[in-house]
Amino acid sequence: MPGASARSATADARTDAWPGAYRSPPWLPGGNLQTIWAATGSRRLPPDQPPGTTAPLRFARERWDTPDGDFIHVDHLEPLAPAAGPPPRHLVLFHGLEGSTQSHYAQAFAAVARQRGWAYSVPHFRGCSG
């Protein structure tokens, strides 16, 4: 295809020009291996947090009714103690199609948010919250 190489060259130039461009680690090339590793080798807790040293992650579910009669659930991480003011940051995670608040990556992000004193929420797409 005559236009394909031009498009590839343009995409490569944009990727190379952006200093924050993602480059996979040499030991984990390709999306399939990265997906498998994330599901089997990643941690639910931050690396500096030994297991058993944190309070359980508890979530409060909020329901948003939509104008078309459907609803969206949003799970909010419950803070360990009442905050004196608003949290400094609010991390929102949109999970994958088969994900939930209990997914390993959602739990890992929740642990990091709690450790940093941030609010954390996970909205569930329609039909994904049970």
Secondary structure by P-SEA (a helix, b strand, c coil): ccaaaaaaaaaaaaaaacccccccccccccaaaaaaaaacccccccccccccccccbbbbbbbbbcccccbbbbbbbbbcccccccccbbbbbbcccccccccaaaaaaaaaaaaabbbbbbbbcccccc
